[in-house]
Amino acid sequence: MWLSIVRTIKSSIQDITRYIWLTIATVTILILALFSVNMLLTVQVISQNALEAIKEKVDISLYLKTDATDVDINNLKTRLSASSYVKNINYISKADALASFREKNQGNPDILAALTELGRNPLSPSLIIYPNNTDESPKLIEEIKKIDSPIIESRDFSNNTMLLEKINVITKKINQVGLFLILIFGLTSMLVAYNSIRVAIYTHRREIEIMRLVGASNFFVYMPYIASAVFYAIISVLLIIIIYFPFLGLLQPYLEVFFTGYNINLVSYFWNNFFLIFSVQFLIVALISVLSSWLAIRRYAKV
C-alpha cells in the first residue's frame, strides 16, 4: 500500500515537472478562477459591511424650539418611543449641538469666528430617531408627520434609503459579472486540466499497455493522473493565498479612505475565515481537476 502511494506521488510529480508549460497553463487558469471567486467574495464583504454601516446611520431628526421645556421634550420622547417602528431616540441638547458643531468645523476659523461674534448659541435642541428596520422607515416617517406638537420647529426626513438601493443594485450587477467570469474560468480550467492529463496519458501509453499486460488494476494505472489533478488544486490554492493577501494589504488603505468610519477590514475577515474560505475553494478546484482528469482517462486510457 505504501509503495503504491509513493509510486503514485512520484509519478504525479514527474508528470507535473516534465510538462512544466502545461502545468503552468493549468495552474494559471485555476488561479484566475480562484482570484475571480475571491474578488467576488471581497465585493460581497465590502457591500455587506457598507450596507450594515449605512443602516445604522439611517435616522430621522426632529428639531425643537429653543424655549422647549424638559417636561415637554420628555413627553414627546415618550410618545415617539411608543411606536413599534422606533428602535432608539437620542436627545441632543443645545450645548451638545454646539459642541458637535465646533468639532466639525475646527478647520474652518471663519465659521468659528462668526459663531463667537454672534455671542449666543443659535442651534436648537433635537431628537434623533433611529428606526427598528430601515425597510420600515417610510412608515415611521408617516407616523412622525402626523404628530402635532407645539415644540417641534422642523422635521428632517432625509435618510439613506436611496443609497442603500443603489448599493444593492451595484452589488447585484457585480455579482452577475463575477459569476459569469467564474463560469468562464471554471470551464477553461476543466479544458486545460483535461488536455494536460490527455498529454500525460498519451506519453505513458506504452507503460499503460505493459502494466495491463502484467495484470495491474485500473486503480494502480490511473491513480497518478488523479493525483496530478489534486496537486494542481493544492498548488493553485497555495499560490492564490500567497498572491491574494498582499493584494488585500494594498487594497485596505484605499477602502479605509473611501469608507471612512465604516470599519471595513478585509485582511482581518480573510484571516478570521481562512480555513473555511480556502478549504472550500480547494475542494471545488480539486473536484473540477479530478473530474476533468477522470473524463480524460475514460476517453484516452480505454478504461
Residue pairs with C-beta under 8 A, 6 or more apart in sequence:
4 220
4 223
7 224
8 223
8 224
8 227
9 227
11 224
11 227
12 224
12 225
12 227
12 228
12 231
13 231
15 200
15 224
15 225
15 228
16 23
16 228
16 231
16 232
17 23
18 203
19 196
19 199
19 200
19 203
22 192
22 195
22 196
22 199
23 196
23 232
25 192
25 196
26 189
26 192
26 193
26 196
26 232
27 232
27 235
27 236
27 239
29 185
29 188
29 189
29 192
30 189
30 193
30 232
30 233
30 236
30 285
30 288
30 289
31 236
31 239
31 240
31 243
32 185
33 182
33 185
33 186
33 188
33 189
33 285
34 236
34 237
34 240
34 281
34 285
35 240
35 243
35 244
36 178
36 181
36 182
36 185
37 182
37 281
38 240
38 244
38 277
38 281
39 178
40 174
40 175
40 178
40 179
40 182
41 277
42 248
42 251
42 266
43 171
43 174
43 175
43 178
44 171
44 175
45 264
45 266
45 269
46 255
46 259
46 264
46 266
47 167
47 168
47 170
47 171
47 174
49 259
49 262
49 263
49 264
50 167
50 259
50 262
50 264
51 164
51 167
51 168
53 259
53 261
53 262
53 263
53 264
54 160
54 163
54 164
54 167
55 134
55 160
55 164
57 160
58 130
58 131
58 134
58 137
58 159
58 160
58 161
58 164
59 128
59 129
59 130
59 131
59 159
60 128
60 129
60 131
60 137
60 140
60 141
60 144
60 155
60 156
60 157
60 159
61 126
61 127
61 128
61 129
61 155
61 156
62 76
62 126
62 127
62 129
62 144
62 152
62 154
62 155
62 156
63 124
63 125
63 126
63 152
63 153
63 154
63 155
63 156
64 73
64 76
64 124
64 125
64 126
64 127
64 151
64 152
64 153
65 124
65 150
65 151
65 152
65 153
66 94
66 124
66 125
68 125
68 151
72 149
72 150
72 151
73 91
73 125
73 127
73 151
76 127
76 147
76 149
76 151
76 152
77 89
77 91
77 127
79 147
80 86
80 89
80 127
80 129
80 144
80 147
81 89
83 140
83 143
84 132
85 131
85 132
85 133
85 136
85 139
85 140
85 143
86 129
86 130
86 131
86 132
86 140
87 130
87 131
87 132
88 129
88 130
89 127
89 128
89 129
89 130
90 127
90 128
90 130
91 125
91 126
91 127
91 128
92 100
92 125
92 126
92 127
92 128
93 125
94 121
94 123
94 124
94 125
95 121
97 121
97 123
97 124
97 125
97 126
98 121
98 123
101 115
101 123
102 112
102 115
105 111
105 112
106 112
115 122
124 153
129 140
129 144
131 137
131 140
134 159
134 160
134 161
134 164
137 159
137 161
138 161
141 157
141 159
144 155
144 157
145 155
145 157
186 288
189 285
189 288
189 289
189 292
190 288
190 291
190 292
191 292
193 229
193 232
193 288
193 289
193 292
193 293
194 292
194 293
194 295
194 296
195 296
196 228
196 232
197 225
197 228
197 229
197 292
197 293
197 296
197 297
198 296
198 299
198 300
200 225
200 228
201 208
201 225
201 296
201 297
201 300
201 301
202 300
208 221
208 301
211 220
211 221
212 221
218 303
221 301
222 297
222 301
222 303
225 293
225 296
225 297
225 301
226 290
226 293
226 294
226 297
228 293
229 286
229 289
229 290
229 292
229 293
230 286
230 289
230 290
232 285
232 289
233 282
233 285
233 286
233 288
233 289
234 282
236 285
237 278
237 281
237 282
237 285
240 278
240 281
241 278
244 270
245 267
245 270
248 266
248 267
248 270
249 267
251 266
252 265
252 266
252 267
255 264
255 266
256 264
270 277
297 303
